[in-house]
Every structure is written in structure tokens, then in C-alpha cells.
């Protein structure tokens, strides 16, 4: 798993929230809180951002009463965002 840039991921999710359909806005909103929390919790150790974010999201998905379709959508959006943030870190 490549290192994610939390700020880039957060900004990408904000864009998805602003431009997406209802489901995509919901998934983005759901993830924004987790990304924000993971950024804050790993401020002193940014290399731990990935682990903290994925742990936080998976733990919440196990507790929150979401439909299977919502869980799949949230995971897929997180994967897309991670890919996007990783691509922005790669040299052109």
C-alpha cells in the first residue's frame, strides 16, 4: 500500500462531495470525518496515516448501521481517493 497524503485525499473528497450524485456525496461526507480525524491523530507521525485511516474506517463500518451497498460504495470511494492521492505523489 502506498503512502497516502491526507490533505490531498481530503481535498479530493471535498471535490467529490461538491460534484457527485447523492450517493457519492454521502460516501464523501462519511469519509471526510475519518480522514480529518486520521490527519489529526497522525500529525506527529504522518507515516501512520494509512494505517490509522483504514483502521478507523473499517472499525466504523462494522459499527454503523449502513446498507451493504453503502459499505461497498464507501470502500470503493476510499480506494479511488487513495489511488488519486497516490498518483499525485508520483513523479510525472
N, C-alpha and C positions, 0 to 999 in steps of 0.2 A: 504494500500500500504506500503510495507516495505521500509526501508531506503536504498537507493542506494549508493554505493561507486563510486563516479565519476571516480576516477583513474582506478579502476578495469573495469568499463564499457568501458572507453576509450581504455584500453589495449585490451579488448575482441574485440572491434570493429576494432582495428588495425589488429588483427589476422584474423577476418572475411574478411577484405579488402584484405589482402595478399593471402588468401586461397580460396576465394569464386569465383563463376562464375561472369559474367559481371553484372547481376542484383544485386547480393549481394555486389559486390564492390561499385556499385553506391549507394546503400542504406547505406552502411557503411560510405562512404565518406560524404554523406549528413548529417548523424548523428554526425560524428566526430566534425564538426564545432560547432554544437549546444551543444554537451557535453562539449567541451572545453570552450565555452562561459559561460555555466552554472557553471562550476567549478570556473572560474574566478569571476563571479558575486556573488558567494556564499562563497567565501573564508573566510569571516568573520562570516558567519552563515551557516555552511555546512548542517545543518538540513533542510535548504530551497532548497537544490539541486534538490530533486524530483520535487517539485512544479515548480521551475524555468525551469528545463529541459522540462517537459511536456508542460508547457505554451508556451515556446519558439518554440518547435517543432510543436505544434498544430497551433500556430499563423502563422508560416512559411508555413505549409501545406495548409493553407487557402489562402495564397497569391501566392505562387509559382505555376507555370503552369505545373503541373505534371499529368500524367495519373492516372486514378483510380487504376490501377494495381500497379503503383509505390507508391502511397499513402498507399495502403494496405501492400505492401512489406516493406515499411519504418516502419510503425506501428508494423508489426509483428517482424521485426528485433529488434526494440527497446524493445518489450516485451520479446523476447528471451534473449537479453542482460541484461535486468533488472532481469529476473529470474536467469541468470547465476551469475550476480554480487551479488544478494541476497543470493544465495546458497553458495557463497564463504565466506559470512559473518556469516553463520550459523555454530554453533559448529558441529564437526564431530561426 
